């Protein structure tokens, strides 16, 4: 295959003989694999990659089966695949749901030819072997014809060779050692009305450069220096392409713009681009990449396998309880569902987060073939909460109506349709999340995703509604104050969450992981850290229940992978701290207040943590270290005490927690005031008297229970508190600050 064929097929609006042969061979291969129960996938490079995409579509269209296609440096595939779809509307196969994985070496004349079909697109970074003589001839040649900008564009073809791309892959992991997810890619656009025959193109090109034969590039000696290039790309191909570029038949502004911002040696993006150049790179050159995570698009309306992935995810707990499935099949289901998590974006699209999307698809397919009784059981089950569900935390989820069906204890369906009616809220919020919990998906067991989202925010506001759309909680602050014990008693709890993220800081979104994906996730964090990290990079890990179980500053490679695997579902949180905390120092160097607490078997932390929460509430920064009866450290962390691993601390015979914190002396912070049913009224009266002397609408009061739940919150006069309501909670703490 040569460059001319690659580009003309990608840009042209036709089907040629090679495509016909590829179609016929694909049909034969499909028959062979079906007869022998083999798994079929396709792979190709350059034009072969284009044909690989066609073969993937052929299998989908003819056999209603989605297979995987791996494409290395393909030309654009979208246009020609559209030509293969039915004029009456494709029902058997949707092009947007093809399982195509594209790997691009760099922007070049092949990868930028035409639009690419929907799929996953990654940039890899092969070594660009440089030949000084070859480079100089290219440079001299294009400078002589007044087209010096073309030099880089053609030189980038040095990374197009398959052997160089393959070397970027790790033989152990099967993934590239370094790769980025592509969000946008430069496109070369053809003006078909102006396309000439090869004869006229060459004639026009020579008219531009009458001295072409005198340039050493075209001499036999030069040709011998580039045999490797010439073996794949003929001279005629290059001349024809150049002719189209110089004549204006090919519009390539995006393509040439990108090379102004790529390093000429490695074709990485140049370091320290100013804002103007960053804008040009993203919006004129249309080049944009990000850290690669394996989010596969799922749409059950289109793909049988994807529908099963979603439904099994929704019903894994019920499947585990079914008497119609053997223990062996249940174990297989448990193993598969432990390898992925489903998230929902703001368009109600489903995404699967896993180490290998297609591996999950194949495992589900094989399991259903081995145990078709799974389908029978699924058919009898009603929709419920999904396995590993979280609202997507990589977008601002803001659907005003959220309708979800739940199964109640007696099997009847209920529909929660409350709208989105915030009573107060944050006036300057820039992120919004929605969560659903209930009797089958308890808040206490799955609040980790809510804690993770809140961790990246400066301010948080929550409102919770029950199955009748009645408001049961409304509060500002850390989600550790939410009344978990009360929520767990509700059949359905819907929590709406507004928050503000400081756009001037390098905040990162929470990253979910499990025992199967933790190592890869840490590796990706480490790669990002090596590129732009510092000692101020702060990482911590939350469990599915919201407990902070690991925290580091600096390099993510310091995480203990085997330790983290023991927690199952976890969330990595990454931000950049503004203080100078270093890894060798523990505690707060500027602490101006200290507390010590004692808990144990007869005075459990979970039941009496309210005092810890109350003291921490008046502080700007908090640090905790917990020691057992042998004076061994069992927990150490910064931040809100809601992250403390209560379940673990409760198992200790005795626990001493040392608490350091900083109080801003320039603000009117107040110490928490304890109260009980006998003196609540008197305590509230004292707060009111103080308010009348020096208070204002900015005075902020809230009440914590002995277990740390926030059960009341007001701004302004304390006389707004409902005394009889507060008496029902027994021991409480009033917390007062200035908002």
C-alpha positions as CSV (number, residue, x, y, z in Angstrom):
1,X,0.0,0.0,0.0
2,X,1.3,3.5,-0.7
3,X,0.5,6.9,0.7
4,X,-1.5,7.9,-2.4
5,X,-3.9,5.0,-1.9
6,X,-4.3,5.7,1.8
7,X,-5.1,9.4,1.2
8,X,-7.2,9.1,-1.9
9,X,-9.4,6.4,-0.3
10,X,-9.7,8.4,2.9
11,X,-10.6,11.6,1.0
12,X,-12.4,10.2,-1.9
13,X,-16.1,9.4,-2.1
14,X,-15.8,6.0,-3.7
15,X,-15.5,2.2,-3.1
16,X,-12.5,0.6,-4.9
17,X,-11.4,-2.9,-5.6
18,X,-9.3,-3.3,-2.5
19,X,-12.4,-2.6,-0.4
20,X,-14.4,-5.2,-2.3
21,X,-11.7,-7.8,-1.7
22,X,-11.5,-6.9,2.0
23,X,-15.3,-7.3,2.3
24,X,-15.3,-10.8,0.7
25,X,-12.4,-12.0,2.8
26,X,-14.1,-10.7,5.9
27,X,-17.2,-12.7,5.2
28,X,-15.1,-15.8,4.7
29,X,-13.2,-15.2,7.9
30,X,-16.5,-14.8,9.8
31,X,-17.8,-18.1,8.5
32,X,-14.6,-19.8,9.5
33,X,-14.7,-18.4,13.1
34,X,-18.4,-19.0,13.5
35,X,-18.1,-22.6,12.4
36,X,-15.2,-23.2,14.9
37,X,-16.5,-21.0,17.7
38,X,-13.4,-18.7,17.5
39,X,-13.4,-15.1,18.6
40,X,-12.8,-12.7,15.7
41,X,-11.1,-9.3,15.8
42,X,-9.4,-7.1,13.2
43,X,-6.1,-5.2,13.2
44,X,-4.4,-3.1,10.6
45,X,-1.9,-0.3,9.8
46,X,-2.3,2.7,7.6
47,X,-4.6,1.7,4.7
48,X,-4.7,-1.7,6.3
49,X,-6.2,0.0,9.4
50,X,-8.8,1.6,7.2
51,X,-9.7,-1.8,5.8
52,X,-9.8,-3.2,9.4
53,X,-12.4,-0.6,10.3
54,X,-14.4,-1.6,7.2
55,X,-14.2,-5.3,8.2
56,X,-15.4,-4.5,11.7
57,X,-18.4,-2.7,10.2
58,X,-19.0,-5.6,7.8
59,X,-19.2,-8.2,10.7
60,X,-21.5,-5.8,12.6
61,X,-23.8,-5.3,9.6
62,X,-23.9,-8.8,8.3
63,X,-23.9,-10.8,11.5
64,X,-25.2,-8.3,14.1
65,X,-22.1,-8.7,16.2
66,X,-19.7,-6.1,17.5
67,X,-16.1,-7.2,17.3
68,X,-12.9,-5.3,18.2
69,X,-10.9,-3.4,15.6
70,X,-7.4,-2.1,16.4
71,X,-6.2,0.6,14.0
72,X,-2.6,1.8,13.8
73,X,-2.2,5.2,12.2
74,X,-5.3,5.0,10.0
75,X,-6.6,7.6,7.6
76,X,-10.1,8.9,8.4
77,X,-12.7,6.2,8.4
78,X,-16.0,8.0,9.0
79,X,-16.9,9.1,5.5
80,X,-16.5,5.8,3.7
81,X,-18.2,3.9,6.5
82,X,-21.2,6.2,6.1
83,X,-21.2,5.2,2.5
84,X,-21.7,1.6,3.5
85,X,-24.7,2.2,5.7
86,X,-28.2,1.6,4.6
87,X,-30.1,4.5,2.9
88,X,-33.1,3.5,4.9
89,X,-31.4,3.9,8.2
90,X,-29.2,1.3,9.8
91,X,-31.0,-0.8,12.3
92,X,-28.6,-3.8,12.6
93,X,-25.4,-1.9,13.2
94,X,-24.8,1.6,14.4
95,X,-21.5,3.1,13.2
96,X,-21.1,5.1,16.4
97,X,-21.2,1.9,18.5
98,X,-18.3,0.1,16.7
99,X,-15.6,-1.1,19.0
100,X,-12.7,0.7,17.3
101,X,-9.4,1.5,19.1
102,X,-7.2,3.9,17.2
103,X,-3.5,4.5,17.9
104,X,-1.9,7.6,16.2
105,X,1.8,8.2,16.1
106,X,1.6,11.9,15.3
107,X,-0.4,14.2,13.1
108,X,0.8,13.3,9.5
109,X,-0.6,13.1,6.0
110,X,-2.3,9.7,6.8
111,X,-3.8,10.2,10.2
112,X,-5.1,13.7,9.3
113,X,-6.9,12.7,6.1
114,X,-10.6,13.0,6.8
115,X,-12.7,12.6,9.9
116,X,-12.4,9.5,12.1
117,X,-15.3,7.3,13.1
118,X,-16.4,7.2,16.7
119,X,-14.3,5.0,18.9
120,X,-11.4,5.3,21.2
121,X,-8.5,7.4,19.9
122,X,-5.0,7.4,21.5
123,X,-1.8,9.2,20.8
124,X,1.4,7.1,21.2
125,X,5.0,8.4,21.0
126,X,7.3,6.3,18.9
127,X,10.9,7.2,18.5
128,X,11.5,9.4,15.5
129,X,14.8,8.2,14.0
130,X,16.5,11.2,12.3
131,X,18.7,11.1,9.3
132,X,20.5,14.5,9.1
133,X,21.1,14.3,5.3
134,X,17.5,13.3,4.6
135,X,16.2,16.1,6.8
136,X,18.5,18.7,5.2
137,X,17.4,17.7,1.7
138,X,13.7,18.0,2.7
139,X,14.3,21.4,4.3
140,X,16.3,22.7,1.3
141,X,13.8,21.4,-1.1
142,X,10.7,23.0,0.5
143,X,12.5,26.2,1.3
144,X,13.5,26.5,-2.4
145,X,9.8,26.2,-3.5
146,X,8.6,28.6,-0.8
147,X,6.8,25.9,1.2
148,X,9.1,25.5,4.2
149,X,6.1,24.8,6.4
150,X,5.6,21.5,4.6
151,X,8.9,20.2,5.9
152,X,7.7,19.3,9.4
153,X,4.5,17.8,8.1
154,X,6.3,15.3,5.9
155,X,9.0,14.6,8.4
156,X,6.3,13.4,10.9
157,X,5.8,10.4,8.6
158,X,9.0,9.0,10.2
159,X,6.8,7.9,13.1
160,X,4.2,6.3,10.8
161,X,6.1,3.0,10.4
162,X,4.4,0.0,12.2
163,X,7.5,-1.4,13.8
164,X,8.1,2.0,15.6
165,X,4.5,2.1,16.8
166,X,4.6,-1.5,18.1
167,X,7.7,-0.7,20.1
168,X,5.8,1.8,22.2
169,X,3.7,-1.1,23.7
170,X,4.7,-2.9,26.9
171,X,4.9,-6.6,26.3
172,X,3.7,-7.3,29.9
173,X,0.7,-4.9,30.1
174,X,-0.2,-5.0,26.5
175,X,-0.6,-1.2,26.6
176,X,1.7,1.6,25.4
177,X,4.2,2.8,28.1
178,X,3.1,6.3,27.3
179,X,-0.1,7.3,25.7
180,X,-2.8,10.1,25.8
181,X,-6.5,10.1,24.9
182,X,-7.2,12.2,21.9
183,X,-10.1,14.7,22.2
184,X,-9.5,16.5,18.9
185,X,-7.3,16.0,15.9
186,X,-6.3,18.1,12.8
187,X,-8.1,17.3,9.6
188,X,-7.0,17.7,6.0
189,X,-10.0,18.7,3.9
190,X,-10.2,18.0,0.1
191,X,-11.9,20.1,-2.5
192,X,-13.1,17.3,-4.8
193,X,-14.2,19.7,-7.6
194,X,-10.6,20.7,-8.1
195,X,-9.0,17.2,-8.0
196,X,-6.9,16.6,-11.2
197,X,-5.6,13.6,-12.8
198,X,-2.1,12.5,-11.7
199,X,-0.7,13.7,-15.0
200,X,-2.0,17.3,-14.5
201,X,-1.0,17.3,-10.9
202,X,2.6,16.4,-11.7
203,X,2.6,18.9,-14.5
204,X,1.3,21.7,-12.2
205,X,3.8,20.7,-9.5
206,X,6.7,20.9,-12.0
207,X,5.5,24.3,-13.1
208,X,6.0,25.4,-9.5
209,X,9.5,24.0,-9.3
210,X,11.1,24.0,-12.8
211,X,14.5,23.2,-11.2
212,X,13.1,20.1,-9.5
213,X,15.7,17.8,-11.3
214,X,18.6,19.8,-9.9
215,X,17.6,19.3,-6.3
216,X,19.7,16.5,-4.7
217,X,16.6,15.1,-3.1
218,X,15.6,13.5,-6.4
219,X,19.0,12.1,-7.2
220,X,19.7,8.4,-7.1
221,X,22.0,9.0,-4.1
222,X,19.2,10.7,-2.2
223,X,16.8,8.0,-3.1
224,X,19.2,5.3,-1.8
225,X,19.3,7.2,1.5
226,X,15.6,6.9,2.0
227,X,14.9,3.4,0.8
228,X,13.0,2.6,3.9
229,X,10.6,5.5,3.3
230,X,10.4,4.8,-0.4
231,X,9.5,1.2,0.2
232,X,6.1,2.3,1.5
233,X,5.6,5.7,-0.1
234,X,6.5,6.1,-3.7
235,X,7.9,9.3,-5.2
236,X,4.8,9.6,-7.4
237,X,2.6,9.5,-4.3
238,X,4.5,12.3,-2.6
239,X,4.5,14.4,-5.8
240,X,0.7,14.0,-6.3
241,X,0.0,14.9,-2.7
242,X,2.3,17.9,-2.8
243,X,0.7,19.0,-6.0
244,X,-2.8,19.0,-4.4
245,X,-1.5,20.9,-1.4
246,X,0.3,23.5,-3.4
247,X,-2.7,23.9,-5.8
248,X,-5.1,24.4,-3.0
249,X,-7.1,21.3,-3.8
250,X,-6.3,20.1,-0.3
251,X,-7.2,22.5,2.5
252,X,-4.6,21.9,5.2
253,X,-4.6,24.9,7.6
254,X,-5.3,22.8,10.6
255,X,-2.6,20.4,9.7
256,X,0.2,22.9,9.2
257,X,-0.9,24.9,12.3
258,X,-0.3,22.0,14.6
259,X,3.4,21.7,13.7
260,X,4.0,25.3,14.9
261,X,3.4,23.9,18.4
262,X,5.0,20.5,18.3
263,X,8.7,19.8,18.9
264,X,10.4,19.0,15.7
265,X,12.4,16.2,17.2
266,X,9.8,14.2,19.3
267,X,6.5,15.7,18.0
268,X,5.4,16.3,21.6
269,X,3.6,19.5,22.4
270,X,6.2,22.2,23.1
271,X,6.6,23.1,26.8
272,X,5.3,26.4,28.3
273,X,3.1,27.5,25.4
274,X,1.6,30.9,26.1
275,X,-2.2,31.2,26.3
276,X,-2.4,32.5,22.7
277,X,-0.5,29.5,21.3
278,X,-2.5,27.1,23.5
279,X,-5.6,28.6,22.0
280,X,-4.3,28.2,18.4
281,X,-3.3,24.6,19.1
282,X,-6.7,23.6,20.5
283,X,-9.0,25.6,18.2
284,X,-7.1,26.4,15.0
285,X,-5.0,23.2,14.8
286,X,-7.8,21.2,16.5
287,X,-5.2,19.2,18.5
288,X,-6.2,18.3,22.0
289,X,-5.3,15.3,24.2
290,X,-5.7,14.3,27.8
291,X,-4.7,11.6,30.3
292,X,-6.0,8.3,29.0
293,X,-8.7,6.4,30.9
294,X,-10.6,3.5,29.5
295,X,-14.2,4.8,29.4
296,X,-16.1,2.6,26.9
297,X,-19.4,4.0,25.6
298,X,-22.4,1.8,26.4
299,X,-25.8,2.0,24.8
300,X,-28.1,-1.0,25.5
301,X,-30.6,0.0,22.8
302,X,-28.0,-0.8,20.2
303,X,-25.8,-3.7,21.4
304,X,-27.0,-6.9,23.0
305,X,-23.8,-7.4,24.9
306,X,-23.8,-3.8,26.2
307,X,-27.4,-4.2,27.4
308,X,-26.3,-7.2,29.4
309,X,-23.4,-5.4,30.9
310,X,-25.7,-2.7,32.2
311,X,-28.4,-5.1,33.4
312,X,-26.0,-7.4,35.1
313,X,-24.5,-4.4,36.7
314,X,-27.9,-3.2,37.9
315,X,-28.9,-6.6,39.3
316,X,-25.7,-8.3,40.5
317,X,-26.9,-8.5,44.1
318,X,-30.2,-10.2,43.1
319,X,-28.3,-12.6,40.8
320,X,-26.2,-13.6,43.7
321,X,-29.3,-14.5,45.7
322,X,-31.0,-16.5,42.9
323,X,-31.5,-20.2,43.6
324,X,-31.6,-20.9,39.8
325,X,-27.9,-20.1,39.4
326,X,-25.1,-22.5,40.5
327,X,-22.4,-21.3,42.9
328,X,-19.9,-21.6,40.1
329,X,-21.9,-19.3,37.8
330,X,-22.4,-16.8,40.7
331,X,-18.6,-16.8,41.3
332,X,-18.0,-16.0,37.6
333,X,-20.5,-13.2,37.8
334,X,-18.9,-11.9,41.0
335,X,-15.4,-11.9,39.3
336,X,-16.6,-10.1,36.2
337,X,-18.6,-7.4,38.0
338,X,-15.7,-6.7,40.3
339,X,-13.7,-5.6,37.2
340,X,-15.9,-2.6,36.1
341,X,-17.9,0.3,37.3
342,X,-20.8,2.0,35.5
343,X,-21.1,5.8,35.4
344,X,-23.8,8.0,33.9
345,X,-23.1,11.3,32.1
346,X,-25.3,14.3,31.8
347,X,-26.9,13.0,28.6
348,X,-27.9,9.8,30.4
349,X,-25.3,7.9,28.4
350,X,-23.8,4.9,30.2
351,X,-20.0,4.5,30.4
352,X,-18.0,1.5,31.7
353,X,-14.9,2.2,33.7
354,X,-12.5,-0.7,33.6
355,X,-9.1,-1.8,32.7
356,X,-10.2,-3.3,29.4
357,X,-13.7,-2.6,28.0
358,X,-13.7,-5.3,25.3
359,X,-12.4,-7.9,27.8
360,X,-15.6,-7.3,29.8
361,X,-17.7,-7.6,26.7
362,X,-16.1,-10.9,25.8
363,X,-16.4,-12.3,29.3
364,X,-20.1,-11.5,29.5
365,X,-20.6,-13.0,26.0
366,X,-18.8,-16.3,26.9
367,X,-20.6,-16.5,30.3
368,X,-24.1,-16.1,28.8
369,X,-23.2,-18.8,26.2
370,X,-22.1,-21.1,29.0
371,X,-25.0,-20.3,31.3
372,X,-28.1,-19.1,29.4
373,X,-30.1,-19.4,32.6
374,X,-28.7,-16.0,33.5
375,X,-30.9,-14.5,30.9
376,X,-34.0,-16.2,32.4
377,X,-33.2,-14.9,35.8
378,X,-32.6,-11.4,34.5
379,X,-35.9,-11.4,32.7
380,X,-37.7,-11.9,36.0
381,X,-35.9,-9.1,37.8
382,X,-37.1,-5.5,37.9
383,X,-34.8,-2.5,37.5
384,X,-32.9,-1.4,40.6
385,X,-29.7,0.4,41.6
386,X,-26.7,-0.4,39.4
387,X,-23.5,-2.1,40.6
388,X,-20.8,0.4,41.2
389,X,-23.1,3.3,40.0
390,X,-22.0,6.9,40.5
391,X,-23.0,10.0,38.8
392,X,-20.3,11.0,36.4
393,X,-17.8,13.2,38.1
394,X,-16.1,14.3,34.9
395,X,-19.0,16.5,33.9
396,X,-21.6,18.9,35.4
397,X,-24.6,16.7,35.8
398,X,-27.6,19.1,35.8
399,X,-30.7,17.3,34.6
400,X,-33.7,19.2,36.2
401,X,-35.9,16.1,36.3
402,X,-34.4,12.8,37.5
403,X,-36.8,9.9,37.0
404,X,-35.6,6.5,38.2
405,X,-37.6,3.3,39.0
406,X,-36.9,1.5,42.2
407,X,-38.2,-1.8,43.6
408,X,-39.8,-1.6,47.0
409,X,-39.8,-4.4,49.6
410,X,-43.2,-5.7,48.3
411,X,-42.0,-5.7,44.7
412,X,-44.1,-2.8,43.5
413,X,-42.5,0.0,41.4
414,X,-42.2,3.5,42.6
415,X,-41.0,6.5,40.5
416,X,-39.1,9.3,42.1
417,X,-39.8,12.5,40.2
418,X,-39.1,15.4,42.5
419,X,-37.6,18.0,40.1
420,X,-34.7,20.1,41.4
421,X,-35.9,22.6,43.9
422,X,-33.1,23.9,46.0
423,X,-34.3,25.9,49.0
424,X,-31.1,27.8,49.5
425,X,-28.1,26.5,47.6
426,X,-24.9,28.2,46.5
427,X,-25.2,31.3,44.4
428,X,-21.8,30.7,42.8
429,X,-21.7,27.0,42.3
430,X,-20.1,25.6,39.2
431,X,-20.7,21.9,39.7
432,X,-23.8,19.9,40.4
433,X,-24.2,16.2,41.2
434,X,-27.1,13.8,41.9
435,X,-27.1,10.6,44.0
436,X,-29.7,7.9,44.7
437,X,-29.5,5.6,47.7
438,X,-32.1,3.3,49.2
439,X,-32.8,0.2,51.2
440,X,-30.9,-1.9,48.7
441,X,-28.1,0.6,48.2
442,X,-27.5,2.2,51.6
443,X,-26.0,5.6,52.0
444,X,-23.6,4.4,54.8
445,X,-22.2,1.7,52.5
446,X,-21.8,3.7,49.3
447,X,-21.3,7.4,50.4
448,X,-17.7,7.3,49.1
449,X,-18.6,8.7,45.7
450,X,-20.3,11.7,47.4
451,X,-17.3,12.2,49.7
452,X,-15.0,12.0,46.7
453,X,-16.9,14.7,44.7
454,X,-17.1,17.0,47.7
455,X,-13.4,16.6,48.4
456,X,-12.5,18.6,45.2
457,X,-14.8,21.5,46.2
458,X,-14.2,24.6,48.2
459,X,-17.9,24.8,49.3
460,X,-20.6,22.2,49.3
461,X,-24.4,22.3,49.7
462,X,-26.7,19.3,50.0
463,X,-30.4,18.7,50.0
464,X,-31.9,15.2,50.6
465,X,-35.4,14.1,49.7
466,X,-37.3,10.9,50.5
467,X,-39.4,8.6,48.4
468,X,-42.3,11.1,48.7
469,X,-40.2,14.0,47.6
470,X,-40.2,15.4,51.2
471,X,-37.1,17.3,52.2
472,X,-35.4,15.4,55.0
473,X,-32.0,17.3,55.1
474,X,-30.6,20.5,53.9
475,X,-27.1,21.6,54.9
476,X,-23.8,23.3,53.9
477,X,-20.3,21.9,54.6
478,X,-18.6,18.5,54.6
479,X,-20.8,15.5,53.8
480,X,-19.5,13.8,56.9
481,X,-22.2,15.8,58.8
482,X,-25.0,14.1,56.8
483,X,-27.3,12.0,59.0
484,X,-26.3,8.6,57.7
485,X,-28.2,6.6,60.3
486,X,-31.5,8.4,59.3
487,X,-30.9,8.0,55.6
488,X,-30.3,4.3,55.9
489,X,-33.8,3.8,57.2
490,X,-35.4,5.4,54.1
491,X,-36.6,3.3,51.2
492,X,-35.3,5.9,48.8
493,X,-33.0,8.9,49.4
494,X,-32.2,11.4,46.6
495,X,-29.3,13.8,47.4
496,X,-28.7,16.9,45.3
497,X,-25.3,18.4,45.6
498,X,-24.0,21.8,44.5
499,X,-20.4,22.8,44.9
500,X,-17.9,25.4,43.9
501,X,-14.5,24.4,42.5
502,X,-11.7,27.0,42.5
503,X,-10.7,27.2,38.8
504,X,-7.5,28.9,39.7
505,X,-6.2,25.8,41.4
506,X,-5.2,22.6,39.7
507,X,-8.0,20.5,41.1
508,X,-8.5,17.0,39.6
509,X,-11.6,14.9,39.4
510,X,-11.9,11.8,41.7
511,X,-10.8,8.6,39.9
512,X,-12.6,5.4,40.8
513,X,-10.6,2.2,40.9
514,X,-10.9,-1.4,42.2
515,X,-8.5,-4.2,42.9
516,X,-8.2,-5.0,39.2
517,X,-7.4,-1.5,38.1
518,X,-5.5,0.1,41.0
519,X,-2.1,-0.6,39.7
520,X,-2.8,0.9,36.3
521,X,-4.5,3.9,37.9
522,X,-1.5,4.6,40.1
523,X,0.7,4.3,37.1
524,X,-1.3,6.9,35.2
525,X,-1.2,9.2,38.2
526,X,2.6,8.7,38.4
527,X,3.0,9.5,34.7
528,X,1.1,12.7,35.1
529,X,3.1,13.6,38.2
530,X,6.4,13.1,36.4
531,X,5.3,15.5,33.7
532,X,4.1,18.4,35.9
533,X,4.0,17.4,39.5
534,X,5.8,18.7,42.6
535,X,6.0,18.1,46.4
536,X,2.7,20.1,46.7
537,X,0.8,17.4,44.8
538,X,-1.6,15.9,47.3
539,X,-3.2,12.5,46.9
540,X,-5.5,10.5,49.1
541,X,-7.7,7.5,48.8
542,X,-11.3,7.0,50.0
543,X,-13.1,3.7,50.4
544,X,-16.7,3.0,49.1
545,X,-17.8,4.0,52.6
546,X,-15.9,7.3,52.5
547,X,-13.0,6.4,54.9
548,X,-9.7,7.9,54.1
549,X,-7.2,5.0,54.1
550,X,-4.1,6.5,52.4
551,X,-2.7,10.0,52.0
552,X,0.6,11.2,50.5
553,X,2.3,14.3,49.2
554,X,4.5,14.1,46.2
555,X,5.0,11.0,44.0
556,X,2.0,8.6,43.7
557,X,4.4,5.6,43.4
558,X,4.6,5.7,47.2
559,X,1.1,4.2,47.4
560,X,1.1,0.6,48.7
561,X,-0.8,-1.2,45.9
562,X,-1.4,-4.4,47.8
563,X,-2.7,-2.6,50.8
564,X,-5.1,-0.6,48.7
565,X,-6.4,-3.7,47.0
566,X,-7.8,-4.9,50.3
567,X,-10.4,-2.2,50.3
568,X,-12.2,-3.2,47.0
569,X,-13.9,-0.1,45.4
570,X,-11.9,3.1,46.1
571,X,-11.5,6.6,44.9
572,X,-8.2,8.5,44.3
573,X,-8.4,12.2,45.0
574,X,-5.7,14.5,43.6
575,X,-5.3,18.2,44.3
576,X,-2.4,20.7,44.6
577,X,-2.0,22.1,48.1
578,X,-1.2,25.7,48.7
579,X,0.7,25.1,51.9
580,X,4.2,23.8,52.3
581,X,3.4,20.4,53.8
582,X,6.3,18.0,53.1
583,X,6.5,14.3,53.4
584,X,9.0,14.2,56.2
585,X,6.8,16.4,58.6
586,X,3.7,15.2,60.3
587,X,1.2,17.4,62.1
588,X,0.5,21.1,61.5
589,X,3.5,23.3,62.0
590,X,1.3,26.3,62.8
591,X,-1.3,24.6,65.0
592,X,-2.7,26.9,67.8
593,X,-5.1,24.5,69.4
594,X,-4.8,20.8,70.5
595,X,-7.4,18.2,71.7
596,X,-7.1,14.6,72.9
597,X,-10.0,12.1,72.8
598,X,-10.3,8.6,74.3
599,X,-12.5,5.9,72.8
600,X,-12.7,2.2,73.2
601,X,-14.9,-0.9,73.3
602,X,-17.4,0.6,75.8
603,X,-17.2,4.1,74.3
604,X,-17.1,3.6,70.5
605,X,-15.8,6.3,68.2
606,X,-18.9,5.9,65.9
607,X,-21.3,6.6,68.7
608,X,-19.4,9.6,70.3
609,X,-17.5,11.3,67.5
610,X,-19.7,14.4,67.7
611,X,-17.2,16.2,70.0
612,X,-14.4,15.6,67.5
613,X,-16.6,16.9,64.7
614,X,-17.6,19.9,66.7
615,X,-14.0,20.9,67.7
616,X,-12.9,20.4,64.1
617,X,-15.7,22.5,62.8
618,X,-14.3,25.7,64.3
619,X,-10.9,25.1,62.7
620,X,-9.5,26.0,59.3
621,X,-7.1,23.1,59.2
622,X,-7.2,19.8,61.1
623,X,-4.7,17.0,61.6
624,X,-5.4,13.7,63.5
625,X,-3.3,10.8,64.7
626,X,-4.9,7.8,66.3
627,X,-3.0,5.3,68.5
628,X,-4.1,2.1,70.0
629,X,-3.5,0.7,73.6
630,X,0.0,-0.2,72.7
631,X,0.7,3.3,71.5
632,X,1.0,2.2,67.9
633,X,-0.2,4.6,65.2
634,X,-3.3,3.1,63.5
635,X,-4.5,6.2,61.6
636,X,-3.0,9.6,60.5
637,X,-4.6,12.1,58.3
638,X,-5.3,15.8,57.4
639,X,-8.8,17.2,56.8
640,X,-12.3,16.6,58.0
641,X,-12.8,14.0,60.7
642,X,-15.6,12.5,58.6
643,X,-12.8,10.7,56.7
644,X,-11.6,8.8,59.8
645,X,-12.1,5.1,59.4
646,X,-14.8,4.7,62.0
647,X,-15.5,1.0,61.3
648,X,-11.8,0.2,62.0
649,X,-11.4,2.4,65.0
650,X,-14.5,0.8,66.6
651,X,-12.7,-2.6,66.6
652,X,-9.9,-1.3,68.8
653,X,-10.0,-2.1,72.5
654,X,-8.8,1.5,73.2
655,X,-8.1,4.4,70.9
656,X,-6.5,7.8,71.7
657,X,-6.9,10.5,69.0
658,X,-4.6,13.5,69.1
659,X,-6.0,16.5,67.2
660,X,-4.1,19.5,66.1
661,X,-5.8,22.4,64.4
662,X,-5.4,26.0,63.4
663,X,-8.0,28.7,64.2
664,X,-7.9,32.0,62.3
665,X,-7.6,34.6,65.0
666,X,-8.8,37.3,62.6
667,X,-12.2,35.7,62.4
668,X,-14.8,35.5,65.2
669,X,-14.6,31.8,65.7
670,X,-16.4,30.3,68.7
671,X,-15.8,27.1,70.7
672,X,-18.5,24.5,70.4
673,X,-21.1,24.4,73.2
674,X,-22.4,21.1,74.5
675,X,-26.0,20.7,75.6
676,X,-28.6,18.1,76.5
677,X,-32.4,18.0,76.7
678,X,-32.3,19.5,80.2
679,X,-30.3,22.6,79.3
680,X,-30.9,23.1,75.5
681,X,-33.3,25.9,76.0
682,X,-31.0,27.8,78.4
683,X,-28.1,27.3,76.0
684,X,-30.1,28.6,73.1
685,X,-31.1,31.6,75.2
686,X,-27.5,32.4,76.0
687,X,-26.6,32.3,72.3
688,X,-29.5,34.6,71.5
689,X,-28.4,37.1,74.2
690,X,-24.9,37.2,72.7
691,X,-26.4,37.6,69.2
692,X,-28.4,40.6,70.3
693,X,-25.3,42.2,71.6
694,X,-23.0,41.8,68.6
695,X,-24.6,39.5,66.1
696,X,-25.6,39.9,62.5
697,X,-27.2,38.0,59.6
698,X,-23.7,36.6,59.0
699,X,-23.7,34.6,62.3
700,X,-23.9,31.0,61.4
701,X,-25.1,28.3,63.9
702,X,-25.5,24.6,63.5
703,X,-26.1,21.6,65.7
704,X,-24.3,18.3,65.8
705,X,-25.5,15.1,67.5
706,X,-23.3,12.9,69.7
707,X,-22.7,10.8,66.5
708,X,-21.6,13.9,64.5
709,X,-24.7,14.3,62.3
710,X,-25.7,17.9,61.5
711,X,-29.4,18.1,62.4
712,X,-30.0,21.9,62.4
713,X,-28.4,24.9,60.7
714,X,-29.4,28.6,60.7
715,X,-28.1,32.0,59.8
716,X,-28.9,35.0,62.0
717,X,-30.8,34.8,65.3
718,X,-30.5,31.5,67.3
719,X,-34.1,31.9,68.4
720,X,-35.0,30.3,65.1
721,X,-34.0,26.9,66.5
722,X,-36.8,24.4,67.2
723,X,-36.0,23.5,70.8
724,X,-38.4,20.6,71.1
725,X,-37.0,19.1,67.9
726,X,-33.4,19.4,69.2
727,X,-34.4,17.7,72.5
728,X,-35.1,14.5,70.6
729,X,-31.4,14.0,69.8
730,X,-30.1,13.8,73.4
731,X,-26.5,15.1,73.7
732,X,-25.8,17.7,71.1
733,X,-23.2,20.4,70.3
734,X,-23.9,24.0,69.2
735,X,-21.3,25.3,66.8
736,X,-21.1,29.0,66.1
737,X,-19.0,30.9,63.5
738,X,-19.2,33.9,61.3
739,X,-20.0,33.1,57.7
